[in-house]
Amino acid sequence: QVQLVESGGGLVQAGGSLRLSCAASGTAFRANAMGWYRQTPGNQRELVAKITNDGTTNYADSVKDRFTISSISRDNAENTVYLQMNSLKPGDTAVYYCNALILWRDYWGQGTQVTVSS
């Protein structure tokens, strides 16, 4: 059974940085894509960033001015994805969920809280 284990969330002051990590286990197949989504109460889950197995990246408009092209990265051999978040704002406060597309099926992590204080 595929499991995604996330780590790296927490409390940070505005302007600070956090690095999220997510490792997929329980599969011998490389994920087609891996990424991070976030959700706040009463709102839909939204994409933050994702990366395909050939290294193509995609970022939400809300983070493009603060995240670089290398902010999301992955280790294909380990089915692990990382997200380096810099210049964080209070508006980035949310539960962040790891996502992996494996054999064209979506899998989700349990979520990790990111709180940015002003």
DAVENKA-V294487 format. One record per pair of residues at least 4 apart in sequence whose ideal C-beta (glycine too) atoms are under 7 Angstrom apart, sorted by the first residue. I is the first residue (numbers start at 0). J is the second residue. Records with the same first field share a line. If there is no record, write none. Layout:
BEGIN
I: J + J
END
This chain:
BEGIN
0: 25
1: 23 + 25 + 26 + 101 + 106
2: 24 + 25
3: 21 + 23 + 97 + 99 + 106 + 107 + 108
4: 21 + 22 + 24 + 108
5: 19 + 20 + 21 + 97 + 108 + 109 + 111
6: 20 + 111
7: 17 + 18 + 19 + 20 + 111
8: 17 + 19 + 95 + 111 + 112 + 113
9: 17
10: 114 + 116
11: 15 + 17 + 87 + 115
12: 116
13: 87 + 88 + 89 + 115 + 116 + 117
14: 86 + 87
15: 87
16: 84 + 85 + 87
17: 84 + 87 + 113
18: 81 + 82 + 83
19: 35 + 81 + 82 + 95 + 111
20: 79 + 81
21: 33 + 79 + 80 + 97 + 108
22: 77 + 78 + 79
23: 30 + 78 + 99
26: 101
28: 101 + 102
29: 52 + 75 + 78
30: 52 + 78 + 99 + 100 + 101
31: 51 + 52 + 100 + 101 + 103
32: 49 + 50 + 51 + 52 + 100
33: 49 + 50 + 73 + 80 + 98 + 99
34: 46 + 48 + 49 + 50 + 80 + 98
35: 47 + 48 + 82 + 95 + 97
36: 44 + 45 + 46 + 47 + 96 + 98
37: 45 + 47 + 93 + 94 + 95
38: 42 + 44 + 93 + 94 + 96
39: 93
44: 96
45: 59
46: 59
47: 59 + 62
48: 56 + 57 + 58 + 59 + 62 + 66 + 70 + 71 + 82
49: 57 + 71
50: 54 + 55 + 56 + 71 + 72 + 73 + 80
51: 55
52: 75
56: 68 + 71
58: 62 + 63 + 66
62: 66
65: 85 + 86
66: 70 + 84 + 85
70: 82 + 83
71: 80 + 81 + 82
72: 81
73: 79 + 80
74: 79
80: 97
87: 91 + 115
88: 115
89: 115 + 116 + 117
91: 113 + 115
92: 113 + 114 + 115
93: 113
94: 110 + 111 + 112
95: 110 + 111 + 113
96: 107 + 108 + 110
97: 108
98: 105 + 107
99: 106
100: 105
101: 106
END
